[in-house]
């Protein structure tokens, strides 16, 4: 996961006349005086997004060509997820003031939010031409290059960002993440170590460092870093899911289930997490709950062979052999060498009295995975 750095709102002064707010806003953000509108739109102190939006809209009601108010309001629209209005304001701001590096930069972030990497890169490049010594611009352009799988240009931009600012923890994090994804684990580890040294409360850096330790087989260090990440960011669904998978691999199913619960509570939009919780619940004997999770996973990702395999295991443990075999058949139709589906179907056939079919499936499963019988024994099925 890459992170963009956001600059956003800037201070400024402008004249303002009569104010007419046309936006539906909370009571605290309505009808500011002219002075209050300027303060809300341009003030450097902490101003809530709704007040900032109201203030800038009031400024623009009096003077529609105030480039700075347009730029600030565009950034607020972007933060609120209203990309169309954000781009409209930022486009107008740039037309009025084409040498405003921050407006180009913020529009680059808006395009990044929309997944338009080419436009984002073009805007970041324009910002860099106007302000060539700003590390933030290189960092964000590097992220856009990553979005295009252009590692060479991305690494060059991260290098430049770090050269300009040796204390830029985010750039170390992003470069370290790029190194990891590019198979350079040692370089990745060095950069993530530096990001954490510069910012000891940088949760995502702990999470990505944990993945490196995990992949290197240093499970204790990986679990410690995932623990730190989740302490700092309790709703980080990806790190909760990753740690749950580690617990599952260690056969610590109760802890795995706790983390799958945590991941789903934080973000219930991924079919794979429901599938993982389904099989974990099946192993622990929570069979009706497991079926519910598998059904949800299949609604989100119909026909997924791994989820069909998980539901088949649940049916097998419930004693519904025909349903189990039907799901195993469907899973194997999509993935013929899925060892768990072969072995599970073999067990179901054996229980139905089909000894020859059972032995064929079990032998095929063991040819793929010699330890499959031990694995099913851990699942409580033999």
C-alpha positions as CSV (number, residue, x, y, z in Angstrom):
1,X,0.0,0.0,0.0
2,X,1.3,3.4,-1.0
3,X,0.5,6.7,0.7
4,X,0.2,10.1,-0.9
5,X,1.2,13.2,1.0
6,X,-1.5,15.9,1.1
7,X,-0.8,19.6,1.4
8,X,-4.3,20.9,0.8
9,X,-5.5,24.2,2.3
10,X,-3.5,27.4,2.1
11,X,-3.8,30.8,3.8
12,X,-4.5,34.0,2.0
13,X,-6.4,37.3,2.0
14,X,-9.1,38.6,-0.2
15,X,-11.9,41.2,-0.3
16,X,-15.4,39.9,0.2
17,X,-18.7,41.6,-0.1
18,X,-22.2,40.3,0.6
19,X,-22.4,36.6,1.5
20,X,-25.0,34.2,0.2
21,X,-24.6,30.5,1.2
22,X,-26.4,28.2,-1.2
23,X,-25.0,24.9,0.2
24,X,-26.8,22.7,2.7
25,X,-24.4,22.8,5.7
26,X,-24.5,22.2,9.4
27,X,-25.9,25.1,11.4
28,X,-22.4,25.9,12.8
29,X,-21.2,26.4,9.2
30,X,-24.0,28.7,7.9
31,X,-24.0,32.4,7.0
32,X,-20.5,33.5,8.1
33,X,-19.7,37.2,8.1
34,X,-17.3,38.4,5.4
35,X,-14.4,38.3,7.9
36,X,-15.4,34.9,9.2
37,X,-15.7,33.6,5.6
38,X,-12.1,34.7,4.9
39,X,-11.0,33.1,8.2
40,X,-12.7,29.8,7.4
41,X,-11.5,29.7,3.8
42,X,-7.9,30.8,4.3
43,X,-7.2,30.5,8.0
44,X,-4.1,28.5,9.0
45,X,-5.6,27.4,12.3
46,X,-7.6,24.1,12.4
47,X,-10.9,24.6,10.6
48,X,-13.4,21.8,9.9
49,X,-14.1,20.8,6.3
50,X,-17.7,22.0,6.5
51,X,-16.7,25.4,7.7
52,X,-13.9,25.6,5.2
53,X,-16.3,24.7,2.4
54,X,-18.8,27.3,3.6
55,X,-16.2,30.0,3.9
56,X,-14.7,29.4,0.5
57,X,-18.2,29.3,-1.1
58,X,-19.0,32.6,0.5
59,X,-15.8,34.1,-0.8
60,X,-16.5,32.8,-4.3
61,X,-20.1,34.1,-4.1
62,X,-18.7,37.5,-3.8
63,X,-15.7,36.9,-6.2
64,X,-16.0,33.9,-8.5
65,X,-12.5,34.4,-9.8
66,X,-10.7,34.1,-6.5
67,X,-8.2,31.4,-7.5
68,X,-7.0,30.6,-4.0
69,X,-10.6,30.1,-2.8
70,X,-11.3,27.8,-5.7
71,X,-8.2,25.8,-5.0
72,X,-9.0,25.4,-1.3
73,X,-12.7,24.5,-2.0
74,X,-11.6,22.0,-4.6
75,X,-9.3,20.3,-2.1
76,X,-12.3,20.1,0.4
77,X,-14.5,18.6,-2.3
78,X,-11.7,16.1,-3.0
79,X,-11.5,15.1,0.7
80,X,-15.3,14.6,0.7
81,X,-15.1,12.3,-2.3
82,X,-16.8,14.7,-4.7
83,X,-14.3,14.3,-7.5
84,X,-16.3,16.0,-10.2
85,X,-16.7,19.3,-8.2
86,X,-13.1,19.0,-7.0
87,X,-11.8,18.9,-10.5
88,X,-14.1,21.7,-11.6
89,X,-12.8,24.0,-8.9
90,X,-9.1,23.0,-9.4
91,X,-9.4,23.4,-13.2
92,X,-10.7,26.9,-12.8
93,X,-8.1,27.8,-10.2
94,X,-5.3,26.6,-12.5
95,X,-6.8,28.5,-15.4
96,X,-6.8,31.7,-13.3
97,X,-3.4,31.1,-11.8
98,X,-1.3,28.6,-13.9
99,X,1.8,29.1,-11.8
100,X,0.2,27.8,-8.6
101,X,2.3,24.7,-7.9
102,X,0.1,23.6,-5.1
103,X,-3.1,23.7,-7.2
104,X,-1.4,21.5,-9.8
105,X,-0.2,19.2,-7.0
106,X,-3.7,19.0,-5.4
107,X,-5.3,18.3,-8.8
108,X,-2.7,15.5,-9.2
109,X,-4.0,14.0,-6.0
110,X,-7.6,14.3,-7.2
111,X,-6.6,12.4,-10.4
112,X,-4.8,9.8,-8.3
113,X,-7.9,9.3,-6.3
114,X,-9.8,8.6,-9.5
115,X,-7.1,6.1,-10.7
116,X,-6.1,8.4,-13.6
117,X,-2.3,7.9,-13.2
118,X,-1.3,9.6,-16.5
119,X,-3.1,12.9,-15.6
120,X,-1.8,12.7,-12.1
121,X,1.8,12.3,-13.3
122,X,1.4,15.2,-15.7
123,X,0.1,17.4,-12.9
124,X,2.8,16.4,-10.4
125,X,5.4,17.0,-13.2
126,X,4.0,20.5,-13.7
127,X,4.1,21.2,-10.0
128,X,7.8,20.0,-9.9
129,X,8.7,22.3,-12.7
130,X,7.2,25.2,-10.8
131,X,8.7,24.1,-7.5
132,X,11.6,21.6,-8.1
133,X,12.8,21.3,-4.6
134,X,9.6,20.0,-2.9
135,X,10.0,16.4,-1.8
136,X,6.2,15.9,-1.5
137,X,5.7,16.3,-5.2
138,X,8.3,13.6,-6.1
139,X,6.9,11.2,-3.5
140,X,3.4,11.5,-4.9
141,X,4.5,11.2,-8.5
142,X,6.4,8.1,-7.5
143,X,3.2,6.6,-6.2
144,X,1.5,7.3,-9.5
145,X,4.3,5.6,-11.3
146,X,3.8,2.6,-9.0
147,X,0.2,2.6,-10.0
148,X,1.4,2.1,-13.6
149,X,3.9,-0.6,-12.5
150,X,6.7,1.7,-13.6
151,X,9.1,0.8,-10.8
152,X,12.2,2.5,-12.3
153,X,10.6,5.9,-12.5
154,X,8.9,5.4,-9.1
155,X,12.2,4.5,-7.4
156,X,13.9,7.5,-9.0
157,X,11.2,9.8,-7.6
158,X,11.4,8.3,-4.1
159,X,15.2,8.6,-4.3
160,X,14.8,12.3,-5.1
161,X,12.2,12.9,-2.4
162,X,14.6,11.4,0.2
163,X,17.6,13.3,-1.2
164,X,15.6,16.6,-0.7
165,X,14.4,15.6,2.8
166,X,16.3,13.0,4.7
167,X,13.6,13.1,7.5
168,X,10.7,12.2,5.1
169,X,9.4,9.1,6.7
170,X,6.6,8.6,4.2
171,X,9.0,8.5,1.3
172,X,11.1,5.9,3.0
173,X,7.9,3.9,3.6
174,X,6.8,4.2,0.0
175,X,10.3,3.3,-1.3
176,X,10.5,0.4,1.1
177,X,7.1,-0.9,0.0
178,X,8.2,-0.6,-3.6
179,X,11.4,-2.5,-2.9
180,X,9.4,-5.3,-1.2
181,X,7.0,-5.6,-4.0
182,X,10.0,-5.8,-6.4
183,X,11.6,-8.6,-4.5
184,X,14.4,-6.6,-2.8
185,X,13.6,-7.5,0.8
186,X,16.8,-6.3,2.4
187,X,16.5,-2.8,0.9
188,X,12.8,-2.8,1.8
189,X,13.7,-3.7,5.4
190,X,16.3,-0.9,5.7
191,X,13.8,1.7,4.4
192,X,11.0,0.6,6.7
193,X,13.4,0.6,9.6
194,X,14.3,4.2,8.8
195,X,10.6,5.2,8.5
196,X,9.9,3.7,11.9
197,X,13.0,5.4,13.4
198,X,11.9,8.7,12.0
199,X,8.3,8.2,13.2
200,X,7.9,5.5,15.9
201,X,4.1,5.7,15.6
202,X,4.0,5.0,11.9
203,X,1.5,2.1,11.9
204,X,1.6,1.2,8.2
205,X,5.4,0.9,8.3
206,X,5.1,-1.7,11.1
207,X,2.6,-3.6,9.0
208,X,4.7,-3.8,5.9
209,X,7.8,-4.6,7.9
210,X,5.8,-7.5,9.5
211,X,5.2,-8.8,6.0
212,X,8.9,-8.9,5.3
213,X,9.6,-10.7,8.5
214,X,6.8,-13.2,7.7
215,X,8.1,-13.9,4.3
216,X,11.6,-14.4,5.7
217,X,10.2,-16.9,8.2
218,X,10.8,-14.7,11.2
219,X,7.3,-15.3,12.6
220,X,7.8,-13.9,16.1
221,X,9.1,-10.6,14.8
222,X,6.3,-10.5,12.2
223,X,3.6,-11.0,14.9
224,X,5.2,-8.4,17.1
225,X,5.1,-5.8,14.2
226,X,1.5,-6.7,13.3
227,X,0.7,-6.3,17.0
228,X,2.3,-2.8,17.0
229,X,0.5,-1.8,13.8
230,X,-2.9,-2.9,15.2
231,X,-2.2,-1.1,18.4
232,X,-1.6,2.1,16.5
233,X,-4.3,1.5,14.0
234,X,-7.0,-0.7,15.5
235,X,-9.2,-0.6,12.4
236,X,-6.5,-1.7,10.0
237,X,-8.4,-4.6,8.3
238,X,-5.5,-5.6,6.1
239,X,-3.1,-6.1,8.9
240,X,-5.7,-7.9,11.0
241,X,-6.4,-10.2,8.1
242,X,-2.6,-10.8,7.5
243,X,-2.1,-11.6,11.2
244,X,-5.2,-13.9,11.2
245,X,-3.7,-15.9,8.3
246,X,-0.5,-16.3,10.3
247,X,-2.4,-17.6,13.3
248,X,-4.3,-19.9,11.0
249,X,-1.1,-21.3,9.5
250,X,0.1,-21.9,13.1
251,X,-3.1,-23.8,13.8
252,X,-4.1,-21.2,16.4
253,X,-7.6,-21.1,15.2
254,X,-9.2,-19.2,18.1
255,X,-6.8,-16.3,17.6
256,X,-7.2,-16.4,13.9
257,X,-11.0,-16.2,14.3
258,X,-10.6,-13.1,16.6
259,X,-8.6,-11.3,13.9
260,X,-10.9,-12.3,11.0
261,X,-13.8,-10.9,13.1
262,X,-11.7,-7.7,13.6
263,X,-10.9,-7.4,9.9
264,X,-14.6,-7.9,8.9
265,X,-15.8,-5.4,11.5
266,X,-13.4,-2.8,10.1
267,X,-14.1,-3.6,6.4
268,X,-16.7,-6.1,5.2
269,X,-16.1,-5.7,1.5
270,X,-13.6,-8.6,0.8
271,X,-14.9,-12.0,-0.1
272,X,-11.6,-13.7,0.9
273,X,-12.0,-12.7,4.5
274,X,-15.4,-14.2,4.8
275,X,-14.1,-17.4,3.2
276,X,-11.2,-17.5,5.7
277,X,-13.6,-17.0,8.6
278,X,-15.9,-19.7,7.2
279,X,-13.2,-22.3,7.2
280,X,-11.9,-21.3,10.6
281,X,-15.4,-21.5,12.0
282,X,-15.9,-24.9,10.4
283,X,-12.7,-26.2,12.0
284,X,-13.8,-24.9,15.4
285,X,-17.2,-26.5,15.0
286,X,-19.3,-23.3,14.5
287,X,-20.9,-24.9,11.5
288,X,-24.0,-22.7,11.0
289,X,-22.0,-19.6,11.3
290,X,-19.4,-21.0,8.9
291,X,-22.1,-21.7,6.3
292,X,-23.4,-18.1,6.7
293,X,-19.8,-16.8,6.0
294,X,-19.3,-19.0,3.0
295,X,-22.7,-17.9,1.6
296,X,-21.7,-14.3,2.0
297,X,-18.3,-14.9,0.3
298,X,-20.0,-16.7,-2.6
299,X,-22.5,-13.8,-3.1
300,X,-19.5,-11.5,-3.4
301,X,-17.4,-13.9,-5.5
302,X,-19.7,-16.5,-7.2
303,X,-18.1,-19.8,-8.1
304,X,-14.9,-19.2,-6.2
305,X,-13.3,-22.7,-5.9
306,X,-11.7,-22.0,-2.5
307,X,-15.0,-20.9,-1.0
308,X,-16.8,-23.9,-2.5
309,X,-14.1,-26.0,-0.9
310,X,-14.7,-24.3,2.5
311,X,-18.4,-24.8,2.3
312,X,-17.9,-28.4,1.3
313,X,-15.8,-28.9,4.4
314,X,-18.6,-27.4,6.5
315,X,-21.2,-29.7,4.9
316,X,-18.9,-32.7,5.4
317,X,-18.7,-31.9,9.1
318,X,-22.5,-31.4,9.3
319,X,-22.9,-34.9,7.7
320,X,-24.6,-33.5,4.5
321,X,-22.5,-35.7,2.2
322,X,-24.4,-35.0,-1.0
323,X,-24.1,-31.2,-0.6
324,X,-20.4,-31.7,0.3
325,X,-19.7,-33.7,-2.8
326,X,-21.6,-31.2,-5.0
327,X,-19.5,-28.4,-3.7
328,X,-16.3,-30.4,-4.1
329,X,-17.2,-31.3,-7.6
330,X,-17.8,-27.6,-8.5
331,X,-14.5,-26.6,-6.8
332,X,-12.6,-29.3,-8.7
333,X,-14.2,-28.3,-12.0
334,X,-12.6,-24.9,-11.6
335,X,-9.3,-26.1,-10.0
336,X,-8.8,-29.9,-10.7
337,X,-5.7,-30.3,-8.5
338,X,-7.1,-28.6,-5.4
339,X,-5.7,-31.1,-2.8
340,X,-8.2,-30.3,0.0
341,X,-11.2,-30.7,-2.4
342,X,-9.9,-34.0,-3.6
343,X,-9.2,-35.3,-0.1
344,X,-12.5,-34.0,1.3
345,X,-14.5,-35.5,-1.6
346,X,-12.7,-38.8,-1.0
347,X,-13.7,-38.8,2.6
348,X,-17.3,-38.0,1.7
349,X,-17.4,-40.8,-0.9
350,X,-16.0,-43.2,1.7
351,X,-18.7,-42.3,4.1
352,X,-21.3,-43.0,1.3
353,X,-19.8,-46.4,0.7
354,X,-18.0,-45.6,-2.6
355,X,-14.7,-47.2,-1.6
356,X,-13.1,-47.1,-5.1
357,X,-14.0,-43.5,-5.8
358,X,-12.8,-42.6,-2.3
359,X,-9.4,-44.2,-2.8
360,X,-8.9,-42.6,-6.2
361,X,-9.6,-39.1,-4.8
362,X,-7.5,-39.6,-1.6
363,X,-4.6,-40.9,-3.7
364,X,-4.8,-38.0,-6.0
365,X,-4.8,-35.6,-3.1
366,X,-1.8,-37.2,-1.5
367,X,0.1,-37.0,-4.7
368,X,-0.4,-33.2,-4.6
369,X,0.2,-32.9,-0.8
370,X,1.6,-35.8,1.1
371,X,0.5,-34.2,4.4
372,X,-3.1,-33.7,3.5
373,X,-4.4,-36.4,5.9
374,X,-2.7,-34.7,8.9
375,X,-4.2,-31.4,7.9
376,X,-7.7,-32.8,7.8
377,X,-7.1,-34.5,11.2
378,X,-6.4,-31.0,12.6
379,X,-9.7,-29.9,11.0
380,X,-11.5,-32.7,13.0
381,X,-12.3,-34.8,9.9
382,X,-10.8,-38.2,9.2
